[in-house]
């Protein structure tokens, strides 16, 4: 009996058996807690993005919160078993969520999950002023913004690029000056500070079409003109339905009103146009090419097209290719436009400014914005006493821009 008591054989096994749960808890805890920390980063990013969705969504608070929760669930997949809660206030939006992250090894010691929490706070505008958006590139993929050697100057407003591609924005040799550059995807090269006045906000929330609620009146079926080319001695042109396009050979004044360009091309060569109180409505894939010469275009101050200088018929779809349907070419001459260019399925090649007229404001809503051809100046004096009023549908262009404040 004494020898049995003194025997120490197998003692290591006993100690190991006793300590095994502690070893598992230690090693397993390190692995599972590292996994939980990684998940918390994903959950924080998803919560931040969902709070932006709450800020930008329209409708009542319940709808806005539901939109945020849906986006959070989409971004976290199975990473969280709970929905965030939001508090919507006048000057901020806060969000919070707690998630139970499933363990892998700690289950062996009856620890089935680790709880992680995240919170976010969004403020609005800036300490100086709220920032309106004046350029919308709505393409969901590919390059939405392409600027070349010319400078783009829009110091009082923001640009929004909705493409989620890595090259959503392509930097050129020119300088891009704006109050904010918001890109849902990425940019092909770093641009700040040498080529951008402000560091772009990458992976920014997608913004909806600000004119989506606008419903234009129907246009007449009959054509007033077919393949119209103004004679050399015609210096005034009247509104109407121009089937097959409209082109001029001389300097002309376009009388106030609606010009429906149904197919073909709105074209001028080296002439100058004065078009005050005018809307060009593009139908059936009509395109615009102003070539050389200067153009002064101001939108109507009243009526259904108030504040709209160019309007694309919704059924017209963007088509890739050289020139043709889906192309607006303002790449030469001085193009001074006061009003909204609304062509959500068109590529806009734009060179603006340099003429004798200084537009108070311009808002651009297009599929792709290409400024590789020259200089661009965009003004944003929406409240100027002599300015053309904004379209009713786009009044929210001066809405506050949310930013993460916590």
C-alpha positions in Angstrom: 0.0 0.0 0.0 2.8 2.3 0.9 4.5 1.7 -2.4 1.2 2.5 -4.2 0.9 5.8 -2.4 4.4 6.7 -3.3 4.0 5.8 -7.0 4.0 9.0 -9.2 3.5 7.3 -12.6 0.8 8.9 -14.7 0.8 12.1 -12.6 1.6 14.2 -15.7 -1.5 12.8 -17.4 -3.6 13.7 -14.5 -2.3 17.3 -14.5 -2.8 17.5 -18.2 -6.3 16.3 -17.9 -7.0 18.8 -15.3 -5.4 21.7 -17.2 -6.7 20.8 -20.6 -9.9 22.9 -20.3 -7.8 25.9 -19.2 -5.4 25.4 -22.2 -8.4 25.1 -24.6 -10.0 28.2 -23.1 -6.7 30.2 -23.4 -5.8 29.2 -27.0 -9.4 29.0 -28.1 -10.1 32.4 -26.5 -7.3 34.0 -28.4 -8.6 32.6 -31.7 -12.2 33.3 -31.1 -11.6 36.8 -29.7 -9.4 37.7 -32.7 -12.2 36.5 -35.0 -14.7 38.6 -33.0 -12.5 41.7 -33.3 -12.3 41.2 -37.0 -16.1 40.9 -37.2 -16.5 44.0 -35.1 -14.6 46.0 -37.7 -16.9 44.7 -40.4 -20.0 45.5 -38.3 -18.7 49.0 -37.6 -18.2 49.7 -41.3 -21.7 48.3 -42.1 -23.3 50.4 -39.3 -21.5 53.6 -40.6 -22.8 52.9 -44.2 -26.3 52.1 -42.9 -26.4 55.4 -41.0 -25.6 57.2 -44.3 -28.5 55.4 -45.8 -30.8 56.6 -43.1 -29.5 60.2 -43.6 -30.1 60.1 -47.4 -33.3 58.1 -47.5 -36.5 60.1 -48.1 -39.9 59.5 -46.3 -40.9 59.2 -42.7 -38.5 58.0 -39.9 -39.8 54.5 -39.9 -39.0 54.1 -43.6 -35.6 55.6 -43.2 -34.7 53.4 -40.3 -35.9 50.3 -42.2 -33.7 51.3 -45.2 -30.7 51.5 -42.9 -31.4 48.1 -41.3 -31.8 46.5 -44.7 -28.5 47.8 -45.8 -26.8 46.8 -42.6 -28.1 43.2 -43.0 -27.0 43.1 -46.6 -23.5 44.2 -45.7 -23.0 42.0 -42.6 -24.5 38.8 -44.3 -24.5 36.3 -41.4 -22.1 38.3 -39.2 -24.7 39.7 -36.8 -27.8 38.3 -35.3 -29.4 41.7 -34.5 -30.6 44.8 -36.2 -29.2 48.3 -35.4 -31.4 51.0 -33.8 -31.2 54.6 -34.9 -32.1 57.9 -33.4 -32.9 60.7 -35.9 -32.5 64.2 -34.7 -32.3 67.6 -36.4 -28.6 67.9 -36.4 -27.4 64.3 -36.2 -28.2 60.6 -36.6 -26.9 58.0 -34.1 -26.9 54.2 -34.5 -26.0 51.4 -32.2 -26.0 47.6 -32.5 -24.8 44.6 -30.4 -24.1 41.3 -32.1 -23.4 37.8 -30.7 -20.5 36.4 -32.7 -20.5 32.6 -32.7 -17.4 30.9 -31.3 -15.6 27.9 -32.8 -13.3 26.5 -30.1 -14.7 28.1 -26.9 -17.8 26.0 -27.5 -15.9 23.2 -25.9 -16.0 25.1 -22.6 -19.6 26.2 -23.0 -18.9 29.7 -24.3 -21.0 29.7 -27.5 -20.7 33.4 -28.5 -18.9 36.7 -27.9 -20.9 39.9 -27.8 -19.5 42.9 -29.7 -21.0 46.3 -30.0 -20.6 49.2 -32.4 -22.0 52.8 -32.5 -21.9 55.6 -35.0 -22.9 59.3 -35.2 -23.5 61.4 -38.3 -23.6 65.1 -38.4 -24.8 67.3 -41.3 -23.1 69.9 -43.5 -19.9 71.5 -42.1 -18.9 74.1 -39.6 -18.9 76.7 -42.4 -21.9 75.9 -44.7 -23.9 73.1 -46.1 -22.6 71.7 -49.3 -24.9 71.4 -52.3 -24.2 68.8 -55.1 -23.9 70.2 -58.5 -22.5 67.3 -60.5 -24.1 63.8 -60.5 -22.5 61.0 -62.5 -25.1 58.2 -62.1 -23.3 55.3 -63.9 -23.3 52.3 -61.5 -20.2 50.8 -62.9 -17.2 51.8 -65.0 -15.8 55.3 -65.1 -18.3 57.9 -64.1 -15.9 60.9 -63.9 -13.0 61.5 -66.3 -11.1 64.8 -66.2 -8.1 65.5 -68.4 -5.6 68.3 -68.8 -8.1 71.1 -68.3 -9.0 72.4 -64.8 -12.5 71.7 -63.3 -13.5 74.5 -60.9 -16.6 74.1 -58.8 -15.6 75.6 -55.4 -19.0 76.0 -54.0 -20.5 72.6 -54.5 -19.9 68.8 -54.5 -19.5 66.2 -57.2 -21.1 62.7 -56.7 -19.9 59.7 -58.6 -22.1 56.6 -58.1 -19.9 54.0 -59.8 -18.6 51.3 -57.5 -15.7 50.4 -59.8 -12.1 50.8 -58.8 -11.7 53.4 -61.6 -15.0 55.1 -60.9 -13.0 58.4 -61.2 -10.1 58.9 -63.5 -7.6 61.6 -62.7 -6.1 63.8 -65.4 -3.4 66.4 -65.5 -5.8 69.2 -64.6 -6.8 70.4 -61.2 -10.2 69.5 -59.8 -11.5 72.1 -57.3 -14.7 71.3 -55.4 -16.2 71.6 -52.0 -16.4 67.8 -51.8 -15.6 64.9 -54.2 -17.7 61.8 -53.3 -17.0 58.6 -55.1 -18.8 55.3 -54.4 -15.9 53.3 -55.8 -12.3 54.3 -56.3 -10.0 56.6 -58.2 -7.3 55.4 -60.6 -4.5 57.5 -59.1 -4.1 59.6 -55.9 -5.1 63.2 -56.7 -4.8 65.1 -53.4 -3.3 67.6 -53.1 -1.6 67.9 -56.5 -4.7 67.3 -58.7 -7.6 67.7 -56.2 -8.4 70.6 -53.9 -9.8 68.3 -51.3 -9.1 64.6 -50.6 -11.9 62.5 -52.3 -14.3 60.7 -50.1 -14.0 57.1 -51.5 -16.5 54.3 -50.8 -19.1 57.1 -50.4 -22.8 56.3 -50.2 -24.6 56.2 -53.6 -27.0 59.2 -54.1 -30.3 58.8 -56.0 -31.2 60.7 -59.1 -32.2 64.1 -57.8 -34.7 64.6 -60.7 -36.3 61.1 -60.6 -39.6 62.5 -59.4 -39.9 64.9 -62.3 -42.7 64.0 -64.8 -42.4 66.0 -68.1 -45.6 66.8 -70.1 -46.1 64.7 -73.2 -45.0 66.1 -76.5 -47.0 66.3 -79.8 -46.8 63.4 -82.2 -46.6 65.6 -85.3 -43.3 67.0 -86.5 -43.0 70.8 -87.1 -39.8 70.3 -89.0 -37.9 67.3 -90.6 -34.1 67.3 -90.9 -34.1 71.0 -90.4 -31.1 73.0 -91.5 -31.6 76.7 -91.1 -30.9 78.7 -94.3 -28.1 81.2 -94.2 -30.4 84.2 -94.0 -32.3 82.9 -91.0 -31.2 84.5 -87.7 -34.1 83.5 -85.4 -35.5 80.0 -84.8 -38.8 79.2 -83.2 -39.7 76.4 -80.7 -41.2 73.2 -82.0 -40.8 69.5 -82.7 -37.7 69.0 -84.9 -37.7 65.4 -86.2 -34.3 64.3 -87.5 -32.4 67.1 -85.9 -31.7 70.9 -86.1 -28.6 72.5 -87.4 -27.5 76.1 -88.2 -25.1 77.9 -90.5 -25.2 81.4 -89.0 -25.2 83.1 -85.7 -28.8 82.6 -84.4 -31.1 83.5 -81.6 -33.4 80.7 -80.5 -36.7 82.2 -79.3 -37.8 81.2 -75.8 -39.7 77.9 -75.4 -39.4 74.1 -75.8 -37.3 72.6 -78.6 -38.1 68.9 -79.0 -35.2 67.2 -80.9 -36.7 63.8 -82.0 -33.8 61.8 -83.3 -30.9 63.1 -85.3 -28.6 65.8 -83.9 -28.8 69.3 -82.5 -25.8 70.8 -84.2 -23.9 74.0 -84.8 -20.5 74.4 -86.4 -18.6 77.7 -85.8 -21.7 79.8 -85.1 -22.8 81.4 -81.9 -26.1 80.7 -80.3 -28.2 82.8 -77.9 -31.0 80.7 -76.3 -32.6 82.4 -73.3 -35.6 80.8 -71.7 -35.0 77.7 -73.7 -35.3 73.9 -73.0 -33.9 71.3 -75.4 -35.7 68.0 -75.0 -33.9 65.0 -76.4 -36.0 62.1 -77.7 -35.4 58.9 -79.7 -31.6 59.0 -79.1 -31.1 62.6 -80.3 -27.5 63.9 -79.6 -26.0 67.3 -79.3 -22.8 68.6 -80.9 -22.1 72.3 -80.5 -18.6 72.1 -82.0 -16.8 75.5 -82.1 -18.4 78.9 -81.4 -20.0 80.1 -78.2 -23.4 79.3 -76.7 -25.5 81.1 -74.1 -28.3 78.9 -72.8 -30.5 79.8 -69.9 -33.5 77.7 -68.8 -37.0 79.0 -68.5 -38.0 80.8 -65.3 -41.5 79.3 -65.1 -43.6 76.5 -66.5 -43.1 72.8 -66.3 -39.5 73.0 -67.5 -38.5 75.8 -65.0 -34.8 75.6 -64.4 -34.2 72.8 -66.9 -32.0 73.7 -69.9 -31.6 70.2 -71.3 -34.0 67.3 -70.7 -33.5 63.7 -71.8 -36.6 61.6 -72.4 -36.6 58.8 -69.8 -37.0 56.0 -72.5 -33.7 57.0 -74.1 -31.0 54.6 -73.0 -27.2 55.1 -72.9 -25.3 53.4 -75.7 -21.6 53.0 -75.7 -19.5 53.8 -78.8 -17.9 56.8 -80.5 -20.6 59.3 -81.4 -24.3 58.8 -81.6 -27.3 58.3 -79.3 -26.3 59.0 -75.7 -23.8 61.7 -76.4 -23.8 65.4 -75.6 -20.7 67.2 -76.9 -20.0 70.6 -75.4 -16.3 70.1 -75.7 -15.4 73.2 -77.8 -16.2 76.9 -77.6 -17.6 78.8 -74.6 -20.7 77.0 -73.3 -22.4 79.2 -70.7 -25.4 77.3 -69.3 -27.6 78.5 -66.5 -29.9 75.7 -65.5 -30.0 71.9 -65.2 -28.6 69.5 -67.7 -30.6 66.4 -67.1 -29.5 63.5 -69.2 -29.1 60.5 -66.8 -28.4 58.0 -69.7 -26.0 60.2 -71.6 -22.2 60.9 -71.6 -21.5 64.6 -71.3 -18.3 65.9 -72.8 -18.1 69.3 -71.3 -16.0 72.5 -71.6 -17.7 75.4 -69.9 -16.9 79.0 -69.2 -14.9 81.6 -71.0 -17.8 83.4 -72.6 -19.1 86.9 -71.9 -22.0 85.6 -69.8 -21.4 84.2 -66.3 -24.1 81.7 -65.3 -25.3 81.9 -61.7 -25.5 78.2 -61.4 -25.4 74.9 -63.3 -26.5 71.5 -62.1 -25.4 68.4 -64.1 -27.1 65.0 -63.9 -25.6 62.6 -66.4 -24.5 59.0 -66.9 -20.9 59.9 -67.2 -19.1 63.3 -66.9 -16.1 63.7 -69.2 -14.1 67.0 -69.0 -11.0 65.7 -70.8 -11.5 68.3 -73.6 -11.0 71.6 -71.7 -11.7 73.9 -68.8 -14.9 73.7 -66.8 -16.3 76.3 -64.4 -19.4 75.4 -62.4 -21.1 78.1 -60.3 -23.6 77.5 -57.5 -25.3 80.8 -56.7 -28.8 79.3 -56.5 -30.2 82.2 -54.4 -28.8 85.0 -56.5 -31.5 87.7 -57.1 -31.2 87.4 -60.9 -30.7 83.6 -61.1 -33.0 81.2 -63.0 -34.9 79.3 -60.2 -34.2 75.7 -59.5 -36.5 73.0 -60.8 -39.1 72.0 -58.3 -37.9 68.4 -58.4 -34.4 69.3 -57.6 -34.9 71.8 -54.7 -33.2 69.3 -52.4 -29.9 69.8 -54.2 -29.0 72.1 -51.4 -29.8 69.5 -48.7 -27.2 68.9 -46.0 -24.4 66.4 -46.6 -23.9 63.9 -43.8 -20.5 63.1 -42.4 -19.3 60.8 -39.7 -18.8 62.9 -36.6 -18.0 60.1 -34.1 
